[in-house]
Amino acid sequence: MTARHLQPGQLVLASHNAGKLREFGALLAPHGLELVSAGALGLPEPEETGDTFIANATIKALAATRATGLPALSDDSGIEVAALGGRPGVRTADWAIQADGSRDYAAAMGRVAAEDGSADRRCAFVAVLVLAWPDGHIESFEGRVEGSWVAPPRGGNGFGYDPMFVPEGESLTFGEMLPEQKARHSHRARAFVALRSACL
């Protein structure tokens, strides 16, 4: 089946994450798409009840497109640690939630280091992008990058678990890389390449 193409205009990013808005805004700008975030529109964050990345990304994209009448883009992404059986996986963001409801990714990275007591530091970042239209049509795309985790975390760039992730073949963490360096390896950028080929 042929993928549905996005037309120039507004596209809702189904996220309240400023880092994701910056990344996707830069990727989409050359294609005549004006990205506006769910946060800027005052949309609530839907409960992510899925047990896969694609399920959660679909929940978010459909909620945003139905609320706005505009096409919506969402991603669900996380880090899968080999020695932890793939955890935190789809619960990656949940590992950062504190008692007061705020998110502390330094604490989440510390939890990975504390729970993985093995010498095996292999891990992967996974991202699934979902495009949804108001009529319920969706397209989905996955990106994955293998690597290893380091402790303590290094670098102040990026967001989330970026300061602890080193992609294969590199010595810098995502947190130490400049945006253009990270874009050459990023799981989100790889998923976007697949989306761009199909829908832009």
N, C-alpha and C positions, 0 to 999 in steps of 0.2 A: 504494500500500500504506500502511495506517495505521501510524504510528510506535508503538513499544511504550513504555508509560508506566512511569516509575520510581515505586516505592512508597516511602513514608517508611521510614527506617531507615539503616543504614550503607551508605556508598558509598566505595569505595577510589579515591583519587586516585593514578593510576599515575605518580608523580613523587617525586623526592627534593628538589625545589626548594621551599624554605620560602616564597619570594615567591608562587609559584603556589598553594600551600596557603592562604595568607592571602586571595588574590584569590577563589579558588573557594569557600572557606569562607564568605566574606561573601555571595557570590551565591546559595549553596545553602541557607544557614541558614533563610530564610523558608519553605522548602518541606519542612521536616521531615526533612531529610537530614543525617546526621552524617558529616562527611568525615574519613577517616583516610588518611594518606599511606602509600605503599608503603615509604618510608623508615622511618616509625615502626613498620611491621610487619616490618622487617628483610628485605624482599624485594630481590633483586638487580635491578640495572638491566639489562634485556635489550639486546642489541646492536641498534642501529637500522640495519638493513641496507637499508631502503627508499630509493627515490630520489624519493619524493614525500612531502608532509606527511601525507597520509591513510594512506599505507603505514606510516610510522613510528608514527603515533598508534595505528593498529590493532595493531601488534606489541605496544606497551606495554599497551594496554587488555586484550587477550586474555591476555597473560602474567599480569597482576594478577588478573583474574577467575578464571582457572584455578587460580592459587595459593591463592586465598582462598575461593572459592565464593560471593563477593559480586559484585554489579554493580560495574563499574569505569569510571572516567572518565579519559581521557588527552587530552593535547593535544600537538600538534607545531606549533611556530611558528617564525617566523624573519623576517629582514629581507631584502627583495629590492631591490638597488640597481640602478637603471636603467642607469647607465653601466658597470656590471660585468656586464651581461647577465643580471641577476637573481641573481647571487651576493651573499652566501653562501647564501641560500635554505635548502634543507634541511640545509646544513652550517653553519648559523649558530652553533650551540653548539660545533661542532668548531673554528671559528676562534679560540675562546677557550682551547683546550686547550694547556697548556704542557708542556715537556719532562718535568716531574715528575708529570704527570697532572692537576694542578690546573687550574682555569679562571680566566682573567684577562680579564674583559670590557673593562677599560681598554685592554689590549693589542689585543683584537679590534676595538674601535672605532678605535684608531689604525691598524690594518691597513686598514679601510675607507677612511679618509682618505688613507692612503698609496697605495692602489691605484687610487682614483678621482681621477685627475688632471685631470678635465674640469670645466667650469663647471656641468655638469648634476648637480644634487644630489637629483633626484627618487628617491624610494624608497617602499616600502610594507611595512608589517607585515602578515603573514598568519598566521592561526591556524586549525587544524582540530581540532575536538573529536570524539572517538569515545567513545560509550558501548557497553560490551560486557557481555553477560550470560554466566553459566557455561555455557549451552547453545550458545554461539558466536554468538548473534544480536548484530548491531552496528547502531548508528545513527551517522551522521556529519554534521557541520555545519561550515561555513566562515565565517570573518569576515575582513574585509580593511579596512585603513585606509591611505589614500594620504597622503604627506607628503614631507618632505625631511630630509636629515641635516645636522647642524651640527658644526663642530669649532672649538674644543675642546668636549667634552661638558659639559653644564650640569645641575646638580641632583643631589641625593643620594637622591631617592625612587625607587621602582620597583626594577627589577633588569635584568640583561642589558644590552641596547643602549638602554634607555629614555632615558639622558641625552643621546643624540645624535639622537633622533627628534622632529621637530616635525610634528604632524598638520596637514593642510590647514586654512587659516582661523584658525590659532592662532599665537601667538608663543612660548609656553612649550614646552619639551621635556616628554616624559612624565616625565623625572627631576625636573622642577621642579613638576609638578602634584601636588596633593593626590590621594589615592586616588579621591575622588568626582569630581574633575575628569577624571582619566584614564579613569574608567569610562564617561564620556560619549562617548569616542572610541575606546577600546581595541578592537583586533582580537579579543582574547579575549572581551571583553564582547559584541561584535557576534555572535560565534559562539554565545555563551551565550544571547542573545535568541532565536536560531533554535532552539536546543535546548529552551529553556523553552517555547516555543510548541508544540513537537511532543511533548515527553516529560514535562512537569510539569503 
